[in-house]
Amino acid sequence: MQRTVNFDSDVLERARAAATYLAAYEPVAGVRSLADIVNPAVAEYVEELERRYNGGEAFRPVFRMPPGRPSRRPLVGEV
């Protein structure tokens, strides 16, 4: 599935360089595209967030995310 995601430019450039190099010179790495780097990294981080914040369970599915960044909600007891 194709989506638009914003990356820090230095992270994106490093990932592109790694994907290009590995695809050309290190087939044993199993990296043929940028997606081969991004997908496992995102999956690992989401699993960590599920363990930390949702009892190890998957978060409730969201079919459409609101645009932009959500505003910071005050913590309980904060004014």
C-alpha positions, 0 to 999 in steps of 0.5 A, spaced: 500 500 500 502 506 498 502 512 503 505 519 503 510 519 509 514 525 512 521 523 514 527 527 516 531 528 510 538 525 513 534 519 515 531 518 508 538 519 505 541 514 509 536 509 508 536 510 500 543 510 500 543 503 504 537 500 500 541 502 494 548 499 496 545 493 499 541 491 493 547 492 488 552 489 492 549 485 498 544 480 496 544 476 502 542 482 506 535 481 503 534 489 501 532 490 494 528 497 496 527 502 501 520 498 503 525 492 505 528 497 510 522 501 512 517 496 513 521 491 518 523 498 522 516 500 523 513 493 525 518 493 530 517 500 533 509 499 533 510 492 537 514 496 542 509 501 543 503 496 543 507 492 549 509 499 552 502 502 552 497 497 550 498 491 554 502 488 548 495 488 544 494 491 537 491 498 538 484 499 535 484 499 528 483 506 525 481 507 518 482 514 517 487 519 520 486 526 521 491 531 517 496 534 521 499 533 528 494 532 534 495 537 539 498 535 546 493 533 551 494 535 558 496 529 563 492 528 568 493 533 574 496 538 569 492 545 568 
